[in-house]
Amino acid sequence: MEVLILIALLFAGGLLSYFINVTFKFAYKLAWGYVFMAMLMGVSSWFDYRAGFNNALISWALQLTNSCFELVGHLLLGYLLMNIFLALTSSDTDVCHTRKIVGLTLWGMSIITGFAFLTESYWKDENMGRMCCFFSTSGYAPWFLYFIMAAEALGGLGILLHFKLKTGPVATAGLMLIMIGALYTHNQNHDPLSASYDAIAAFITLGILQVVYYFEQLVNPKAMDFTAVGNILQSKDAN
């Protein structure tokens, strides 16, 4: 269900962007709103794990708040992705404007995804007994759990540090492989499909993040002429 909601909201946001033309100023504000919401989601998710240990009411409130942020965030992301795509395929777009929207979208996605995997690694550490049992039942050695925890934490850091070290694409690819492994494990264990929802949603999000990294390269002033980029994308659509 979560996966269907994610896809539906991304699609709805894309349709809104396609049919409703807005000024750059408005799209720029939406992009900043997405970044601000990403920060709130990161803080809310982290405090959810801490508050839940002592206060169920606060934990419930944080989970509800984070769920609302996620729904709006998916809609905004779909809108921004379509906005970027339309700009890239336009022959009269403003290079600087598109670069700003791409940068803010990437910033927001990096915050959400990076913190999500850092939090997931932290959650595994707090529930070590449960995770050891799951990995043992799945046929994995104990050291593999520590490897996955370290890989998720490093992947999250790699995404967050992309703007400084340009490690995002590699970190994202590694995390996508981990999600494929998670799906394989649940399938081998004959777990219900619902057990794989988080991994599927994470895989989709990571795939979208790779697309935004590609957009970042396209609008990089050192990469190539922006008009040529639009012509290439238009020729691909025509074919």
ABEGO torsion letter per residue (X at the ends): XAAAAAAAAAAAAAAAAAABBBBAAAAAAAAAAAAAAAAAAAAAAAAAAAAAAABAAAAAAAAAAAAAAAAAAAAAAAAAAAAAAAAAABAABBAAAAAAAAAAAAAAAAAAAAAAAAAAAAAAAAAAAAAAAAAAAAGBBAAAAAAAAAAAAAAAAAAAAAAAAGAAAAAAAAAAAAAAAAAAAAAAAGBBAAAAAAAAAAAAAAAAAAAAAAAAAAABAAABBAAAAAAAAAAAAAX
